[in-house]
Amino acid sequence: MGRFITRRLLLTVSVLIGASFLIFAMVYALPGDPIRALAGDRPLAPAVVAQLRAQYNLDDPFFVQYIKYVGGLFQGDFGSDFSGRPVLDTISQRLPVTIQLTAVAVIFEILIGVTAGVLAALRRNSFFDNLVLVSSTLLVSIPVFVLGFVSQYVLGYKLGLFPIAGINEGWYSYLLPGLVLASLSMAYVARLTRTAVSESMAADYIRTARSKGVGYSRIVTRHALRNSLIPVVTFIGADIGALLGGAIITESVFNIPGLGRAIFDAVQNQEGAVVVGIVTLMVFFYIFFNLVVDVLYAFLDPRIRYE
């Protein structure tokens, strides 16, 4: 297990370098001049423009800019935006907000998705089973920004059940955007759980356990559910990394000052260092949680070994 984790961590370095290169290249390829966008309607003096372009290495060729950026990364310097603020300060301020939003979304995803999937599997072809299938299909079909605006208008504005925007009310402010962010994942988790538990309940070892007089609840929780969790855990583990980086739309709709909103603003302003720094961090989270999932396999299924 130790050698497996070490190999995966060494591969993570190469993946992060490759990801940062691709992200840097895409930001570099964006049309327009970021200095002119920074100036707005009032043009800057030529001397100021030249100073800013030299300060942020904008006149250097692409590979020279990237090498300088990577050199700064190895020294712990993620660069700074055009206002002079270090990217690490932006990350340290906004990362806790995105983590809280993601945590709420994952809780909804696990509690609602897994519970609905298990109950649907145990009541195949019932009204509840059909309800889960129809509702999950509906959630998959509706774009997140549409669901966000509708829930914000109905549950927040009309009924007044949740705050409409911002994070001024603490954890309560994250409930509605967390539910919206988790909606697509909940649908997939419910369907995955339903399929996996249904297959497990029809397996030979379940019939053997029943013939031995094992209780129904123990069969479901100890045998069927545990053996069905590997595909579900795989999806949830990968989804945590995706939720951390994919909250751009949700954070924009609900005006939440997280990393997703920071990426959106940085792309608009062509803040290359901000985009590359935050997205590279998201890639690290994605790889890390996939490694955690691989380690969890050995605990869920003793037959899995990595040595």
PEUR-V401757 format. One line per field, one symbol per residue. ss: DSSP state (H for helix, E for strand, C for the rest). psi: psi as a letter, one per 40 degrees, with the letter a starting at -180 (. if undefined). burial: b if it has 9 or more other C-alpha atoms within 8 Angstrom, else e. A space follows every 10 residues. Layout:
ss=???
psi=???
burial=???
//
This chain:
ss=CHHHHHHHHH HHHHHHHHHH HHHHHHHHCC CCCHHHHHHC CCCCCHHHHH HHHHHCCCCC CHHHHHHHHH HHHHCCCCCE CCCCCEHHHH HHHHHHHHHH HHHHHHHHHH HHHHHHHHHH HHCCCCHHHH HHHHHHHHHH HCCHHHHHHH HHHHHHHHCC CCCCCCCCCC CHHHHHHHHH HHHHHHHHHH HHHHHHHHHH HCCHHHHHHH HCCCCHHHHH HHHHHHHHHH HHHHHHHHHH HHHHHCCHHH HHHCCCCCHH HHHHHHHHCC CHHHHHHHHH HHHHHHHHHH HHHHHHHHHH CCCCCCC
psi=dddddddddd dddddddddd ddddddddeh iihdddddda dhiiiddddd dddddefeei iddddddddd dddeeeheai aeeehidddd dddddddddd dddddddddd dddddddddd defheidddd dddddddddd dhiddddddd ddddddddef diidiafefa dddedddddd dedddddddd dddddddddd deiddddddd deehiddddd ddcdddeeed dddddddddd ddddeeeddd dddefhgadd ddddddddef gddddddddd dddddddddd dddddddddd heehie.
burial=eeebbeebee ebeeebeebb bebbbebeee eeebbbbebe eeeeeeeebe ebbbeeebee eeeebbeebe ebbeeeebbb beeebbbbeb beebbbbbbb bbebbbebbb ebbbbbbbbb bebeeeebbb ebbebbbebb eeebbebbbe bbbbbbbeee ebbbbbbeee eebbbbbbbb bbbbbbbbbb bbbbbbbbeb beeeebbebb eeebeeebbb bebbbbbbbb bbbbbbbbbb bbbbbebbbb bbbbbbbbbb bbbbebbebb bbbbbbbbbb ebbbbbbebb bbbeeebbeb eeeeeee
//
